[in-house]
Amino acid sequence: MRDKEELFLIVDDEPDMCWALAEILKKNGHGSEKALSGQEALALLERNRFTLAFLDAKLPDVEGLDLARRIREIDPAIPIVMVSGYFYRDDLDVWRALREGLISGFIGKPFLNEEILKTVDDVSRL
């Protein structure tokens, strides 16, 4: 049984993508908070402790990897999973961010629900 205090951060400038991720998590007993910009995400991080952050690569106000660096300053231990239709797993920037530990995982858009749930399960084991 999972801890009921698990809360996931979803950062994507597409409201439909935020809704889809939130619904996948909700149907599996997880709560989430959504942010449509980097600034919204940083404000939520100041007020909440998150189990994991799902982070889009391209946001209107900041690049996803730059936001990941700022998130690390607030919460160095939070796993960050980039969810992107812009990058691919084998892109140099993504590979470097994974190797350096800036991000903990990568999921390409479009994704399968199972990919999101597997990521949640993997993080729960850490």
C-alpha atoms as an extended CHARMM CRD file, in Angstrom:
* protein
*
       126  EXT
         1         1  MET       CA              0.0000000000        0.0000000000        0.0000000000  PROA      1               0.0000000000
         2         2  ARG       CA              1.3560000000        3.4170000000       -0.9750000000  PROA      2               0.0000000000
         3         3  ASP       CA              1.7100000000        6.3230000000        1.3940000000  PROA      3               0.0000000000
         4         4  LYS       CA             -1.3960000000        8.5050000000        1.0430000000  PROA      4               0.0000000000
         5         5  GLU       CA              0.8140000000       11.5800000000        1.3030000000  PROA      5               0.0000000000
         6         6  GLU       CA              2.3450000000       11.0100000000       -2.1210000000  PROA      6               0.0000000000
         7         7  LEU       CA              1.8600000000       14.0890000000       -4.2510000000  PROA      7               0.0000000000
         8         8  PHE       CA              3.0980000000       14.4410000000       -7.8160000000  PROA      8               0.0000000000
         9         9  LEU       CA              3.9460000000       17.6760000000       -9.6180000000  PROA      9               0.0000000000
        10        10  ILE       CA              2.9030000000       17.9210000000      -13.2740000000  PROA      10              0.0000000000
        11        11  VAL       CA              4.4330000000       20.7850000000      -15.2550000000  PROA      11              0.0000000000
        12        12  ASP       CA              3.2490000000       21.2120000000      -18.8420000000  PROA      12              0.0000000000
        13        13  ASP       CA              1.9800000000       24.2030000000      -20.7980000000  PROA      13              0.0000000000
        14        14  GLU       CA             -0.7000000000       22.0460000000      -22.4370000000  PROA      14              0.0000000000
        15        15  PRO       CA             -3.7130000000       21.8000000000      -20.0940000000  PROA      15              0.0000000000
        16        16  ASP       CA             -4.8290000000       18.5630000000      -21.7900000000  PROA      16              0.0000000000
        17        17  MET       CA             -1.4720000000       16.9430000000      -21.0360000000  PROA      17              0.0000000000
        18        18  CYS       CA             -1.7100000000       18.0200000000      -17.3880000000  PROA      18              0.0000000000
        19        19  TRP       CA             -5.2190000000       16.5790000000      -17.2340000000  PROA      19              0.0000000000
        20        20  ALA       CA             -4.1510000000       13.2690000000      -18.8320000000  PROA      20              0.0000000000
        21        21  LEU       CA             -1.2270000000       12.7800000000      -16.4440000000  PROA      21              0.0000000000
        22        22  ALA       CA             -3.3620000000       13.7780000000      -13.4370000000  PROA      22              0.0000000000
        23        23  GLU       CA             -6.0850000000       11.3060000000      -14.4410000000  PROA      23              0.0000000000
        24        24  ILE       CA             -3.5910000000        8.4420000000      -14.8330000000  PROA      24              0.0000000000
        25        25  LEU       CA             -2.2290000000        9.1950000000      -11.3680000000  PROA      25              0.0000000000
        26        26  LYS       CA             -5.6910000000        9.7290000000       -9.8240000000  PROA      26              0.0000000000
        27        27  LYS       CA             -7.0100000000        6.3930000000      -11.1290000000  PROA      27              0.0000000000
        28        28  ASN       CA             -4.1040000000        4.7510000000       -9.3460000000  PROA      28              0.0000000000
        29        29  GLY       CA             -4.6530000000        6.5180000000       -6.0380000000  PROA      29              0.0000000000
        30        30  HSD       CA             -2.1660000000        9.3660000000       -6.3900000000  PROA      30              0.0000000000
        31        31  GLY       CA             -2.6800000000       13.0660000000       -5.8920000000  PROA      31              0.0000000000
        32        32  SER       CA             -1.1620000000       15.7300000000       -8.0940000000  PROA      32              0.0000000000
        33        33  GLU       CA             -0.7510000000       19.4480000000       -8.5210000000  PROA      33              0.0000000000
        34        34  LYS       CA             -0.5300000000       21.0080000000      -11.9810000000  PROA      34              0.0000000000
        35        35  ALA       CA              1.4850000000       23.9590000000      -13.2440000000  PROA      35              0.0000000000
        36        36  LEU       CA              1.2890000000       25.4500000000      -16.7420000000  PROA      36              0.0000000000
        37        37  SER       CA              4.5790000000       27.3660000000      -16.4390000000  PROA      37              0.0000000000
        38        38  GLY       CA              7.9120000000       27.2710000000      -14.6990000000  PROA      38              0.0000000000
        39        39  GLN       CA              6.9140000000       30.0990000000      -12.3640000000  PROA      39              0.0000000000
        40        40  GLU       CA              3.7600000000       28.2420000000      -11.2970000000  PROA      40              0.0000000000
        41        41  ALA       CA              5.8330000000       25.1140000000      -10.6740000000  PROA      41              0.0000000000
        42        42  LEU       CA              8.3510000000       26.9710000000       -8.5090000000  PROA      42              0.0000000000
        43        43  ALA       CA              5.5430000000       28.5350000000       -6.4720000000  PROA      43              0.0000000000
        44        44  LEU       CA              4.0040000000       25.0920000000       -5.8740000000  PROA      44              0.0000000000
        45        45  LEU       CA              7.3950000000       23.7050000000       -4.8370000000  PROA      45              0.0000000000
        46        46  GLU       CA              7.7060000000       26.4190000000       -2.2000000000  PROA      46              0.0000000000
        47        47  ARG       CA              4.3850000000       25.3040000000       -0.6360000000  PROA      47              0.0000000000
        48        48  ASN       CA              4.4070000000       21.5120000000       -1.1080000000  PROA      48              0.0000000000
        49        49  ARG       CA              6.6470000000       18.5000000000       -0.8480000000  PROA      49              0.0000000000
        50        50  PHE       CA              6.3860000000       16.3380000000       -3.9520000000  PROA      50              0.0000000000
        51        51  THR       CA              7.2090000000       12.6700000000       -4.4670000000  PROA      51              0.0000000000
        52        52  LEU       CA              8.1160000000       13.1880000000       -8.1270000000  PROA      52              0.0000000000
        53        53  ALA       CA              7.9310000000       15.8960000000      -10.7840000000  PROA      53              0.0000000000
        54        54  PHE       CA              6.8350000000       15.2520000000      -14.3680000000  PROA      54              0.0000000000
        55        55  LEU       CA              8.3540000000       18.0970000000      -16.3600000000  PROA      55              0.0000000000
        56        56  ASP       CA              7.7820000000       19.1870000000      -19.9630000000  PROA      56              0.0000000000
        57        57  ALA       CA             10.9160000000       20.0800000000      -21.9510000000  PROA      57              0.0000000000
        58        58  LYS       CA              9.5170000000       23.2850000000      -23.4470000000  PROA      58              0.0000000000
        59        59  LEU       CA              7.5510000000       25.7720000000      -21.3790000000  PROA      59              0.0000000000
        60        60  PRO       CA              6.5210000000       29.3270000000      -22.2850000000  PROA      60              0.0000000000
        61        61  ASP       CA              8.7350000000       30.9360000000      -19.6580000000  PROA      61              0.0000000000
        62        62  VAL       CA             11.6860000000       28.5370000000      -19.2710000000  PROA      62              0.0000000000
        63        63  GLU       CA             13.3930000000       25.5490000000      -20.8390000000  PROA      63              0.0000000000
        64        64  GLY       CA             12.6170000000       22.3070000000      -19.0070000000  PROA      64              0.0000000000
        65        65  LEU       CA             16.2380000000       21.4790000000      -18.1530000000  PROA      65              0.0000000000
        66        66  ASP       CA             16.7590000000       24.9900000000      -16.7660000000  PROA      66              0.0000000000
        67        67  LEU       CA             13.6450000000       24.5360000000      -14.6380000000  PROA      67              0.0000000000
        68        68  ALA       CA             14.9840000000       21.1600000000      -13.4710000000  PROA      68              0.0000000000
        69        69  ARG       CA             18.1150000000       22.9360000000      -12.2000000000  PROA      69              0.0000000000
        70        70  ARG       CA             15.9900000000       25.4470000000      -10.2930000000  PROA      70              0.0000000000
        71        71  ILE       CA             13.8560000000       22.6450000000       -8.8510000000  PROA      71              0.0000000000
        72        72  ARG       CA             17.0490000000       20.9220000000       -7.6490000000  PROA      72              0.0000000000
        73        73  GLU       CA             17.9500000000       24.0910000000       -5.7240000000  PROA      73              0.0000000000
        74        74  ILE       CA             14.6200000000       23.9200000000       -3.8660000000  PROA      74              0.0000000000
        75        75  ASP       CA             14.4850000000       20.1230000000       -3.4050000000  PROA      75              0.0000000000
        76        76  PRO       CA             17.7240000000       18.3040000000       -4.2990000000  PROA      76              0.0000000000
        77        77  ALA       CA             16.1860000000       14.8670000000       -3.6750000000  PROA      77              0.0000000000
        78        78  ILE       CA             13.0470000000       15.0540000000       -5.8310000000  PROA      78              0.0000000000
        79        79  PRO       CA             13.0730000000       12.7070000000       -8.8140000000  PROA      79              0.0000000000
        80        80  ILE       CA             12.4060000000       14.6450000000      -12.0240000000  PROA      80              0.0000000000
        81        81  VAL       CA             11.0870000000       12.8750000000      -15.1000000000  PROA      81              0.0000000000
        82        82  MET       CA             11.1430000000       14.7880000000      -18.3590000000  PROA      82              0.0000000000
        83        83  VAL       CA              8.0730000000       14.1710000000      -20.5190000000  PROA      83              0.0000000000
        84        84  SER       CA              8.6580000000       15.5200000000      -23.9990000000  PROA      84              0.0000000000
        85        85  GLY       CA              7.5590000000       15.4330000000      -27.5870000000  PROA      85              0.0000000000
        86        86  TYR       CA             10.4390000000       17.7520000000      -28.4590000000  PROA      86              0.0000000000
        87        87  PHE       CA             13.3950000000       15.6860000000      -27.2620000000  PROA      87              0.0000000000
        88        88  TYR       CA             14.1220000000       11.9910000000      -27.6360000000  PROA      88              0.0000000000
        89        89  ARG       CA             15.8160000000        9.7750000000      -25.0650000000  PROA      89              0.0000000000
        90        90  ASP       CA             19.0080000000        9.6400000000      -27.1440000000  PROA      90              0.0000000000
        91        91  ASP       CA             19.3010000000       13.4400000000      -27.5860000000  PROA      91              0.0000000000
        92        92  LEU       CA             22.6120000000       14.6610000000      -26.2030000000  PROA      92              0.0000000000
        93        93  ASP       CA             20.9950000000       17.1090000000      -23.7560000000  PROA      93              0.0000000000
        94        94  VAL       CA             18.7010000000       14.4080000000      -22.3570000000  PROA      94              0.0000000000
        95        95  TRP       CA             21.5070000000       11.8520000000      -22.1600000000  PROA      95              0.0000000000
        96        96  ARG       CA             23.7470000000       14.3440000000      -20.3410000000  PROA      96              0.0000000000
        97        97  ALA       CA             20.9540000000       15.3390000000      -17.9100000000  PROA      97              0.0000000000
        98        98  LEU       CA             20.3080000000       11.6610000000      -17.1110000000  PROA      98              0.0000000000
        99        99  ARG       CA             24.0080000000       10.9060000000      -16.6620000000  PROA      99              0.0000000000
       100       100  GLU       CA             24.5260000000       13.9100000000      -14.3930000000  PROA      100             0.0000000000
       101       101  GLY       CA             21.4430000000       13.0650000000      -12.3170000000  PROA      101             0.0000000000
       102       102  LEU       CA             19.6680000000       16.3070000000      -13.1980000000  PROA      102             0.0000000000
       103       103  ILE       CA             16.7060000000       14.2110000000      -14.3270000000  PROA      103             0.0000000000
       104       104  SER       CA             15.8580000000       10.7120000000      -13.1380000000  PROA      104             0.0000000000
       105       105  GLY       CA             14.0100000000        9.5610000000      -16.2320000000  PROA      105             0.0000000000
       106       106  PHE       CA             12.6110000000       10.4180000000      -19.6260000000  PROA      106             0.0000000000
       107       107  ILE       CA              9.2600000000        9.6100000000      -21.2350000000  PROA      107             0.0000000000
       108       108  GLY       CA              8.5490000000       10.5630000000      -24.8430000000  PROA      108             0.0000000000
       109       109  LYS       CA              5.2030000000       11.9430000000      -25.9820000000  PROA      109             0.0000000000
       110       110  PRO       CA              2.9320000000       10.3400000000      -26.8720000000  PROA      110             0.0000000000
       111       111  PHE       CA              3.2750000000        7.9050000000      -24.0020000000  PROA      111             0.0000000000
       112       112  LEU       CA              1.4410000000        4.8550000000      -22.7430000000  PROA      112             0.0000000000
       113       113  ASN       CA             -0.2790000000        4.9650000000      -19.3550000000  PROA      113             0.0000000000
       114       114  GLU       CA              1.9160000000        2.0220000000      -18.3410000000  PROA      114             0.0000000000
       115       115  GLU       CA              5.0530000000        4.1350000000      -18.8370000000  PROA      115             0.0000000000
       116       116  ILE       CA              3.7940000000        6.6800000000      -16.3120000000  PROA      116             0.0000000000
       117       117  LEU       CA              2.8000000000        3.9960000000      -13.7960000000  PROA      117             0.0000000000
       118       118  LYS       CA              6.1050000000        2.1400000000      -14.1810000000  PROA      118             0.0000000000
       119       119  THR       CA              7.9570000000        5.3880000000      -13.4830000000  PROA      119             0.0000000000
       120       120  VAL       CA              5.8650000000        5.9630000000      -10.3530000000  PROA      120             0.0000000000
       121       121  ASP       CA              6.5740000000        2.3870000000       -9.2000000000  PROA      121             0.0000000000
       122       122  ASP       CA             10.3030000000        2.7580000000       -9.8860000000  PROA      122             0.0000000000
       123       123  VAL       CA             10.4660000000        5.9700000000       -7.8450000000  PROA      123             0.0000000000
       124       124  SER       CA              8.4790000000        4.3950000000       -5.0020000000  PROA      124             0.0000000000
       125       125  ARG       CA             11.2210000000        1.7960000000       -4.6390000000  PROA      125             0.0000000000
       126       126  LEU       CA             13.9660000000        4.3930000000       -4.1440000000  PROA      126             0.0000000000
